[in-house]
């Protein structure tokens, strides 16, 4: 995957996608498979904003039973199955447990009825799925088993629990990237660090964008027959100055904490935390809500903490106060084994659309359904569609619907969808466990199984290429200083084949180095020196890259 801005600027594309998060990435994949010429630009790095903020769960929609939203639940079940199939190295089944209390809404009987209904509605959840990736039926468990699975909770009122299975992304950043890489493999032209400054409007029709290359400062124009605005929290910024009565997107923030402790070795868990909010009329509301804890590598991710947001999306920062508030709520659910502040190694924070604030509880009311907005119908402006998503899991389905609309606007019949069945880059694996065992057996003798496991889980069927490139370099198969698993050859692969252009691209999104917390100065300097040699950075650029990445881990006051 090469960054070629001439390819972007010198041709008129069928479709230009602004935004390289999971929604833009899946749109590029679906559109190019249907035969469109596709361009995609991202103002930062691919998947660096909201798409990087995730509990890593691929939801099957169990919680939609509360509102009997069967349609949305079926959509989630289908998309979970799709991701298990097309990205078998990155998406894996994950057991989940919910403690039960008493005999009412949170009781064993009603909760078991819920998982039983889930099994019935998801009758086809394992269709065409690798047997090793199958989703078993839910079941009820005893109080003893529940307390073993979820240590730290107050067991006095616990009556038992229910167990069901969803799925988990091993690396959500690389899953977004896999869609991008796959789209490029099929002919899409993409570039990170290209910012759309202005929509090109002629005779009431959008024909592309004026953009700037943020790495060089050079201006360029990118022309297309149809433009999709998939910029998430920045969707209004793209439309500014073009649509005067634009319907503004109400934003909320969603934050999760990464804990440097594997608290749940076998499954994820929903636990009841106590919270306190100020309602719109100024009164204080105290209540409880479910917090989700997910085991992830050697960490535990816990969330989610929602707050309304009214500022500039570019200025959003995580604050110490927010961490302390969420930690207090988490520890109210874990009185037997509270988390210390120093165990919080990292934080994820992104944006979600909201409908408003609940007048009685002060809680954020999240927007439940995605929106595909055809501006020709709503604003009299043709050639552009805006998309606002609400969920990582179902992004591919929204992309399929959006691309079908693109074909309609182009006056062409949309071909049959293939994005739900074509495996992504790295996904050519039949029987994941056997594939992993074979990788262990064939690995170089001087590499630990943990390194091979890391390579397989991140690169899937492409991992032999990483090893082969490393063997050509005397230092290629050496582990990066300060890391346990990341090889030096991976850094070069990120630069040469995955369009990594900044230190943060490699540390936060291409590799595992900094996704669970600051990897240490030794590790950062080691990666930065490799990138400097490869990309020709001078001392000032090298210093600035280190300063910029270190600042990412710093909390706001």
C-alpha positions as CSV (number, residue, x, y, z in Angstrom):
1,X,0.0,0.0,0.0
2,X,1.8,3.1,-1.3
3,X,0.9,6.8,-0.6
4,X,0.5,8.1,-4.1
5,X,-1.2,11.5,-4.2
6,X,-0.8,11.8,-8.0
7,X,-3.2,8.9,-8.3
8,X,-5.7,10.7,-6.2
9,X,-5.5,14.0,-8.0
10,X,-5.1,13.0,-11.6
11,X,-8.2,11.0,-12.2
12,X,-12.0,11.4,-11.6
13,X,-13.1,8.6,-9.3
14,X,-16.6,7.1,-9.1
15,X,-16.5,7.5,-5.4
16,X,-14.5,9.6,-3.0
17,X,-14.8,8.7,0.7
18,X,-13.7,11.3,3.3
19,X,-12.8,9.6,6.5
20,X,-10.7,6.5,7.1
21,X,-12.3,5.1,10.3
22,X,-14.1,1.8,10.3
23,X,-17.1,3.2,8.3
24,X,-15.0,4.7,5.6
25,X,-12.8,1.6,5.5
26,X,-15.7,-0.8,5.1
27,X,-17.3,1.5,2.4
28,X,-14.1,1.4,0.4
29,X,-14.0,-2.4,0.6
30,X,-17.7,-2.9,-0.4
31,X,-17.5,-0.3,-3.2
32,X,-14.3,-1.6,-4.8
33,X,-15.6,-5.2,-4.8
34,X,-18.7,-3.9,-6.7
35,X,-16.5,-2.5,-9.4
36,X,-16.4,1.2,-8.5
37,X,-13.2,3.2,-8.8
38,X,-12.7,4.3,-5.2
39,X,-10.6,7.0,-3.5
40,X,-10.3,7.4,0.3
41,X,-8.6,10.2,2.3
42,X,-8.1,10.5,6.0
43,X,-7.0,13.7,7.7
44,X,-5.0,11.8,10.3
45,X,-4.1,8.1,10.3
46,X,-6.5,5.4,9.4
47,X,-8.7,4.5,12.4
48,X,-7.0,6.9,14.8
49,X,-10.1,8.6,16.2
50,X,-13.4,7.1,17.3
51,X,-12.6,3.7,15.7
52,X,-9.7,3.3,18.1
53,X,-12.0,3.8,21.1
54,X,-13.4,0.4,21.7
55,X,-14.0,-2.3,24.4
56,X,-12.9,-4.6,21.5
57,X,-16.3,-6.4,21.7
58,X,-18.1,-7.5,18.6
59,X,-21.7,-7.4,19.9
60,X,-24.4,-9.9,18.9
61,X,-27.0,-7.4,20.1
62,X,-28.2,-9.3,23.2
63,X,-28.9,-6.0,24.9
64,X,-31.5,-5.1,22.2
65,X,-33.8,-7.6,23.8
66,X,-34.6,-5.0,26.4
67,X,-36.5,-3.0,23.8
68,X,-37.5,-6.0,21.6
69,X,-35.5,-4.5,18.7
70,X,-35.2,-7.8,16.9
71,X,-34.3,-6.2,13.6
72,X,-31.3,-4.5,15.0
73,X,-30.3,-7.7,16.9
74,X,-30.4,-9.8,13.8
75,X,-28.2,-7.2,12.0
76,X,-25.7,-7.5,14.8
77,X,-25.8,-11.3,14.9
78,X,-25.2,-11.4,11.1
79,X,-22.3,-8.9,11.2
80,X,-20.6,-10.8,14.1
81,X,-20.7,-13.9,12.0
82,X,-19.3,-12.0,9.0
83,X,-16.4,-10.7,11.0
84,X,-15.6,-14.1,12.5
85,X,-15.5,-15.4,8.9
86,X,-13.6,-12.7,7.0
87,X,-11.1,-11.9,9.7
88,X,-10.5,-15.1,11.6
89,X,-7.1,-14.0,13.0
90,X,-8.5,-10.7,14.4
91,X,-12.0,-11.8,15.7
92,X,-12.5,-14.6,18.2
93,X,-15.4,-15.9,20.3
94,X,-15.5,-14.5,23.9
95,X,-17.6,-15.8,26.7
96,X,-19.5,-13.2,28.8
97,X,-21.1,-13.5,32.2
98,X,-23.7,-11.4,34.0
99,X,-24.3,-11.9,37.7
100,X,-28.0,-12.3,38.7
101,X,-29.7,-10.8,41.7
102,X,-33.1,-11.7,43.3
103,X,-36.0,-12.8,41.2
104,X,-37.0,-9.6,39.3
105,X,-35.5,-7.7,36.3
106,X,-31.9,-8.8,37.3
107,X,-33.0,-12.3,38.5
108,X,-31.9,-15.7,37.2
109,X,-35.2,-16.6,35.7
110,X,-35.7,-13.5,33.5
111,X,-32.0,-13.3,32.6
112,X,-32.0,-16.9,31.5
113,X,-35.1,-16.3,29.4
114,X,-33.2,-13.5,27.8
115,X,-30.2,-15.7,26.7
116,X,-32.7,-18.4,25.6
117,X,-34.4,-15.9,23.4
118,X,-31.0,-14.8,22.2
119,X,-30.2,-18.4,21.1
120,X,-33.5,-18.7,19.3
121,X,-33.2,-15.4,17.4
122,X,-29.5,-16.2,16.5
123,X,-30.4,-19.7,15.2
124,X,-28.1,-19.2,12.2
125,X,-25.2,-17.7,14.2
126,X,-22.8,-20.5,13.2
127,X,-23.7,-20.8,9.6
128,X,-20.6,-21.2,7.5
129,X,-18.4,-20.4,10.5
130,X,-15.2,-22.3,11.3
131,X,-16.3,-24.9,14.0
132,X,-13.5,-23.5,16.2
133,X,-15.2,-20.1,16.0
134,X,-18.7,-21.4,16.8
135,X,-21.0,-19.5,19.2
136,X,-22.5,-22.0,21.8
137,X,-25.8,-21.7,23.5
138,X,-26.2,-19.5,26.6
139,X,-26.7,-21.1,30.0
140,X,-27.4,-20.4,33.6
141,X,-24.6,-20.9,36.2
142,X,-24.4,-21.2,39.9
143,X,-23.5,-18.5,42.4
144,X,-20.2,-20.3,43.1
145,X,-19.2,-20.5,39.4
146,X,-20.2,-16.9,38.9
147,X,-18.1,-15.6,41.8
148,X,-15.1,-17.6,40.4
149,X,-15.5,-16.1,37.0
150,X,-16.0,-12.5,38.3
151,X,-13.8,-12.1,41.4
152,X,-14.0,-8.9,43.4
153,X,-17.8,-8.3,43.2
154,X,-19.9,-8.3,46.4
155,X,-21.3,-11.8,46.4
156,X,-23.9,-11.3,49.2
157,X,-26.8,-10.6,46.9
158,X,-25.6,-12.7,43.9
159,X,-27.9,-15.6,43.2
160,X,-26.0,-17.0,40.2
161,X,-25.3,-15.8,36.7
162,X,-26.0,-16.2,33.0
163,X,-23.3,-17.1,30.5
164,X,-23.4,-16.3,26.8
165,X,-20.9,-15.9,24.0
166,X,-20.1,-12.8,21.8
167,X,-16.8,-12.1,20.0
168,X,-13.8,-10.0,20.6
169,X,-11.3,-8.1,18.4
170,X,-7.8,-9.0,19.2
171,X,-6.7,-5.7,17.6
172,X,-9.4,-3.3,16.5
173,X,-6.9,-0.9,14.9
174,X,-5.6,-3.7,12.6
175,X,-9.1,-4.8,11.8
176,X,-9.9,-1.3,10.4
177,X,-6.5,-1.4,8.6
178,X,-7.3,-4.8,7.2
179,X,-10.4,-3.3,5.4
180,X,-8.2,-0.5,4.0
181,X,-5.5,-2.9,2.9
182,X,-8.0,-5.2,1.3
183,X,-9.7,-2.3,-0.6
184,X,-6.2,-1.2,-1.9
185,X,-5.5,-4.8,-3.0
186,X,-8.6,-4.6,-5.2
187,X,-7.7,-1.3,-6.7
188,X,-8.8,1.5,-4.3
189,X,-6.5,4.6,-4.0
190,X,-6.1,5.7,-0.4
191,X,-4.0,8.2,1.6
192,X,-3.7,9.2,5.2
193,X,-2.9,12.7,6.4
194,X,-4.9,14.3,3.5
195,X,-7.4,16.8,4.9
196,X,-10.5,17.9,3.0
197,X,-10.6,21.7,3.3
198,X,-13.5,22.5,0.9
199,X,-16.1,20.7,-1.1
200,X,-15.9,21.4,-4.9
201,X,-19.3,22.7,-5.8
202,X,-20.4,23.4,-9.4
203,X,-24.0,24.1,-10.4
204,X,-25.4,22.7,-7.1
205,X,-23.4,19.5,-7.5
206,X,-20.5,18.3,-5.4
207,X,-17.7,17.1,-7.7
208,X,-14.9,16.4,-5.2
209,X,-12.8,18.3,-2.7
210,X,-10.0,20.7,-2.3
211,X,-7.5,19.1,0.1
212,X,-4.1,19.6,1.7
213,X,-1.4,17.1,2.2
214,X,-0.7,17.6,6.0
215,X,2.7,16.0,5.7
216,X,4.0,18.5,3.0
217,X,1.6,21.4,3.1
218,X,0.8,20.9,-0.6
219,X,-2.7,21.6,-2.0
220,X,-4.5,19.2,-4.3
221,X,-8.0,18.7,-5.8
222,X,-9.6,15.3,-5.9
223,X,-12.5,14.8,-8.2
224,X,-15.3,12.2,-8.0
225,X,-18.8,11.5,-9.3
226,X,-20.0,11.0,-5.8
227,X,-18.6,11.9,-2.4
228,X,-19.4,10.2,0.9
229,X,-18.7,12.1,4.1
230,X,-17.8,9.4,6.7
231,X,-15.9,11.6,9.1
232,X,-17.8,10.8,12.3
233,X,-17.6,13.6,14.8
234,X,-16.3,15.9,12.1
235,X,-19.2,15.4,9.7
236,X,-20.5,18.9,10.2
237,X,-17.0,20.4,9.6
238,X,-16.9,18.9,6.1
239,X,-20.3,20.4,5.3
240,X,-19.5,23.8,6.8
241,X,-20.1,26.6,4.3
242,X,-21.9,24.4,1.8
243,X,-25.1,23.6,3.6
244,X,-26.4,26.7,5.5
245,X,-29.2,25.0,7.5
246,X,-27.3,21.9,8.3
247,X,-28.7,19.7,11.0
248,X,-26.0,19.6,13.7
249,X,-24.7,16.4,15.1
250,X,-25.0,16.2,18.9
251,X,-21.9,14.6,20.3
252,X,-21.1,12.7,23.5
253,X,-17.8,11.2,24.6
254,X,-17.3,7.5,25.4
255,X,-14.4,6.5,27.6
256,X,-12.9,3.2,28.6
257,X,-10.0,2.5,31.0
258,X,-7.2,0.0,30.4
259,X,-6.1,-1.8,33.6
260,X,-2.7,-3.3,33.8
261,X,-4.1,-6.5,35.4
262,X,-5.8,-9.5,33.9
263,X,-8.8,-9.5,36.2
264,X,-10.9,-11.9,34.1
265,X,-9.0,-14.8,32.7
266,X,-11.8,-16.8,31.2
267,X,-14.6,-14.4,30.1
268,X,-15.9,-10.8,29.9
269,X,-18.4,-9.7,32.6
270,X,-21.1,-7.1,33.1
271,X,-21.1,-5.7,36.6
272,X,-23.3,-3.2,38.4
273,X,-21.6,0.1,39.2
274,X,-23.1,3.0,41.2
275,X,-23.1,6.4,39.5
276,X,-24.1,10.0,40.4
277,X,-25.3,12.5,37.8
278,X,-26.5,16.1,37.8
279,X,-29.8,16.2,35.9
280,X,-30.8,19.1,33.6
281,X,-32.8,20.8,36.3
282,X,-29.8,20.7,38.7
283,X,-30.8,17.9,41.0
284,X,-28.5,15.0,41.9
285,X,-29.5,11.5,40.7
286,X,-27.9,8.4,42.1
287,X,-28.4,5.1,40.3
288,X,-26.6,2.0,39.0
289,X,-25.8,0.8,35.5
290,X,-23.9,-2.1,33.9
291,X,-20.2,-1.7,33.3
292,X,-18.5,-4.1,31.0
293,X,-15.1,-5.7,31.8
294,X,-13.2,-7.4,29.0
295,X,-10.0,-9.4,29.3
296,X,-7.6,-8.3,26.6
297,X,-4.1,-9.6,26.3
298,X,-2.5,-9.0,29.7
299,X,-4.9,-6.2,30.4
300,X,-8.6,-5.6,31.4
301,X,-10.6,-2.9,29.6
302,X,-13.6,-1.5,31.5
303,X,-16.3,0.9,30.4
304,X,-18.1,2.8,29.2
305,X,-18.2,6.3,30.6
306,X,-20.5,8.7,28.6
307,X,-20.6,12.5,28.8
308,X,-22.1,15.1,26.6
309,X,-19.6,17.1,24.5
310,X,-20.2,20.6,23.1
311,X,-16.7,21.7,22.1
312,X,-14.4,21.4,19.1
313,X,-13.8,17.7,18.4
314,X,-10.1,18.5,17.8
315,X,-9.8,19.7,21.4
316,X,-11.1,16.6,23.2
317,X,-8.8,15.3,25.9
318,X,-9.0,12.7,28.7
319,X,-8.9,14.4,32.1
320,X,-7.8,13.1,35.5
321,X,-11.2,14.0,36.9
322,X,-12.9,11.7,34.4
323,X,-10.6,8.8,35.2
324,X,-11.2,9.2,38.9
325,X,-15.0,9.4,38.4
326,X,-15.0,6.2,36.3
327,X,-12.7,4.4,38.6
328,X,-15.0,5.3,41.5
329,X,-17.9,3.8,39.6
330,X,-15.9,0.7,38.7
331,X,-14.7,0.1,42.3
332,X,-18.3,0.4,43.6
333,X,-18.9,-2.8,41.6
334,X,-15.7,-4.4,42.8
335,X,-15.6,-3.8,46.6
336,X,-13.7,-7.0,47.3
337,X,-10.8,-6.2,44.9
338,X,-10.7,-2.5,44.0
339,X,-8.5,-1.1,41.3
340,X,-5.8,1.3,42.3
341,X,-5.2,4.5,40.2
342,X,-1.7,3.4,39.3
343,X,-3.1,0.3,37.7
344,X,-4.8,2.4,35.0
345,X,-2.2,2.1,32.2
346,X,-4.2,3.7,29.4
347,X,-7.5,5.2,28.4
348,X,-9.6,5.1,25.2
349,X,-11.9,8.1,24.5
350,X,-13.9,8.8,21.4
351,X,-17.2,10.2,20.2
352,X,-20.7,8.8,19.8
353,X,-23.8,10.6,18.5
354,X,-26.4,11.3,21.2
355,X,-30.1,12.3,21.1
356,X,-29.9,14.3,24.4
357,X,-29.7,14.0,28.2
358,X,-32.2,11.9,30.1
359,X,-34.3,14.5,32.1
360,X,-34.6,12.3,35.2
361,X,-31.2,10.6,35.4
362,X,-28.8,13.0,33.7
363,X,-27.5,10.1,31.5
364,X,-26.5,10.5,27.9
365,X,-29.1,9.1,25.6
366,X,-27.1,7.6,22.7
367,X,-28.4,7.7,19.2
368,X,-29.7,4.2,18.5
369,X,-29.7,4.0,14.7
370,X,-27.1,5.0,12.1
371,X,-28.1,7.7,9.5
372,X,-27.4,7.7,5.8
373,X,-28.2,11.2,4.6
374,X,-28.7,11.9,0.9
375,X,-28.2,15.7,0.7
376,X,-29.9,15.9,-2.6
377,X,-33.2,15.1,-0.9
378,X,-32.7,16.9,2.4
379,X,-30.7,20.0,1.3
380,X,-30.9,20.2,-2.5
381,X,-27.2,19.5,-2.9
382,X,-26.4,16.5,-5.1
383,X,-23.3,14.4,-5.3
384,X,-22.7,14.0,-1.6
385,X,-23.9,11.6,1.1
386,X,-23.2,11.9,4.8
387,X,-23.1,8.8,7.1
388,X,-23.1,8.8,10.9
389,X,-22.6,5.4,12.5
390,X,-23.3,4.2,16.0
391,X,-21.5,0.9,16.3
392,X,-18.3,-0.7,15.1
393,X,-19.8,-4.2,14.7
394,X,-22.3,-3.2,12.1
395,X,-20.2,-0.8,10.0
396,X,-19.9,-3.2,7.1
397,X,-23.7,-3.5,6.8
398,X,-24.1,0.3,6.8
399,X,-21.3,0.5,4.2
400,X,-23.2,-2.0,2.0
401,X,-26.4,0.1,2.2
402,X,-24.5,3.3,1.5
403,X,-22.7,2.0,-1.5
404,X,-26.1,0.8,-2.9
405,X,-27.3,4.4,-2.6
406,X,-24.1,5.5,-4.4
407,X,-25.0,3.2,-7.3
408,X,-28.5,4.6,-7.4
409,X,-27.2,8.2,-7.6
410,X,-24.8,7.2,-10.4
411,X,-27.8,5.7,-12.3
412,X,-26.3,2.2,-12.2
413,X,-27.5,-1.1,-10.8
414,X,-25.6,-2.2,-7.7
415,X,-23.9,-5.6,-8.2
416,X,-24.4,-8.4,-5.7
417,X,-22.6,-7.7,-2.5
418,X,-19.4,-9.7,-1.8
419,X,-17.9,-7.8,1.2
420,X,-19.7,-10.2,3.6
421,X,-17.9,-13.3,2.3
422,X,-14.6,-12.2,0.8
423,X,-11.9,-12.7,3.4
424,X,-9.7,-9.7,4.4
425,X,-6.0,-9.5,4.0
426,X,-4.5,-12.1,6.4
427,X,-7.7,-14.0,6.7
428,X,-7.0,-17.0,4.5
429,X,-7.1,-19.5,7.4
430,X,-8.9,-22.8,7.6
431,X,-9.1,-23.9,11.2
432,X,-7.4,-21.2,13.3
433,X,-6.1,-23.5,16.1
434,X,-4.5,-25.8,13.6
435,X,-3.0,-22.8,11.7
436,X,-1.5,-21.5,14.9
437,X,-0.1,-24.9,15.9
438,X,1.5,-25.3,12.5
439,X,3.0,-21.8,12.9
440,X,4.5,-22.8,16.2
441,X,6.0,-25.9,14.6
442,X,7.5,-24.1,11.6
443,X,8.8,-21.1,13.4
444,X,12.5,-20.1,13.6
445,X,14.1,-21.9,16.6
446,X,15.2,-18.6,18.2
447,X,11.7,-17.1,18.4
448,X,9.5,-17.8,21.3
449,X,6.0,-19.1,20.8
450,X,4.7,-15.8,22.2
451,X,6.2,-13.9,19.3
452,X,4.7,-16.3,16.8
453,X,1.4,-16.1,18.5
454,X,1.6,-12.3,18.3
455,X,2.4,-12.4,14.6
456,X,-0.4,-14.8,13.7
457,X,-3.0,-12.9,15.7
458,X,-2.0,-9.6,14.1
459,X,-1.1,-10.6,10.5
460,X,-2.9,-13.9,10.1
461,X,-2.0,-15.7,6.9
462,X,0.4,-12.9,6.0
463,X,2.8,-13.7,9.0
464,X,5.2,-15.8,6.9
465,X,5.9,-12.7,4.8
466,X,6.9,-10.8,8.0
467,X,9.3,-13.5,9.0
468,X,10.7,-13.8,5.5
469,X,11.5,-10.1,5.3
470,X,13.0,-10.3,8.8
471,X,15.4,-13.1,7.8
472,X,16.8,-10.9,5.0
473,X,17.9,-8.3,7.6
474,X,20.6,-9.3,10.2
475,X,18.6,-7.5,12.9
476,X,15.1,-8.1,11.4
477,X,14.0,-10.8,13.8
478,X,15.3,-9.1,16.9
479,X,12.7,-7.8,19.4
480,X,12.3,-4.1,19.8
481,X,13.9,-2.8,23.0
482,X,11.3,-2.6,25.8
483,X,8.9,-5.0,24.0
484,X,8.2,-8.7,24.5
485,X,6.9,-9.6,21.1
486,X,7.3,-6.8,18.4
487,X,10.1,-7.5,15.9
488,X,12.2,-4.8,14.2
489,X,11.1,-6.1,10.8
490,X,7.5,-5.2,11.7
491,X,8.4,-1.5,11.9
492,X,9.8,-1.6,8.3
493,X,6.7,-3.5,7.2
494,X,4.5,-0.8,8.7
495,X,6.4,1.9,6.8
496,X,6.9,0.1,3.4
497,X,3.6,-1.8,3.1
498,X,1.1,-0.1,5.5
499,X,1.6,3.6,4.9
500,X,2.9,4.4,8.5
501,X,4.2,7.9,8.3
502,X,4.4,9.0,11.9
503,X,5.7,7.4,15.1
504,X,2.2,7.3,16.5
505,X,1.0,5.3,13.4
506,X,3.4,2.5,14.3
507,X,3.2,2.6,18.1
508,X,-0.5,3.0,18.5
509,X,-2.1,1.4,15.5
510,X,0.2,-0.9,13.4
511,X,1.8,-2.7,16.3
512,X,0.9,-3.7,19.9
513,X,3.6,-1.5,21.4
514,X,1.6,1.4,22.8
515,X,-2.0,0.2,22.7
516,X,-2.1,-0.8,26.3
517,X,-0.1,2.1,27.7
518,X,3.2,4.0,27.3
519,X,5.7,1.4,26.1
520,X,8.7,3.3,27.7
521,X,11.2,5.7,26.3
522,X,13.7,3.0,25.3
523,X,11.0,1.3,23.1
524,X,9.9,4.6,21.5
525,X,13.5,5.7,20.7
526,X,14.2,2.3,19.1
527,X,11.2,2.6,16.8
528,X,11.8,6.2,16.1
529,X,15.4,5.5,15.0
530,X,14.3,2.9,12.6
531,X,11.7,5.2,11.1
532,X,14.2,8.1,10.9
533,X,16.6,6.0,8.8
534,X,13.8,4.7,6.6
535,X,12.0,7.9,6.1
536,X,14.9,10.3,6.2
537,X,13.9,12.3,9.3
538,X,16.4,14.8,10.6
539,X,17.0,15.4,14.3
540,X,14.3,18.0,14.6
541,X,11.7,15.7,13.1
542,X,12.8,12.8,15.2
543,X,12.5,15.0,18.4
544,X,9.1,16.3,17.4
545,X,7.7,12.8,16.7
546,X,8.8,11.7,20.2
547,X,7.4,14.8,21.8
548,X,4.1,14.4,20.0
549,X,3.6,10.8,20.9
550,X,4.6,11.3,24.6
551,X,2.0,14.1,24.7
552,X,-0.7,11.7,23.6
553,X,-0.4,9.8,27.0
554,X,-0.6,13.0,29.0
555,X,-3.9,13.8,30.8
556,X,-5.6,17.2,30.7
557,X,-6.0,19.2,33.9
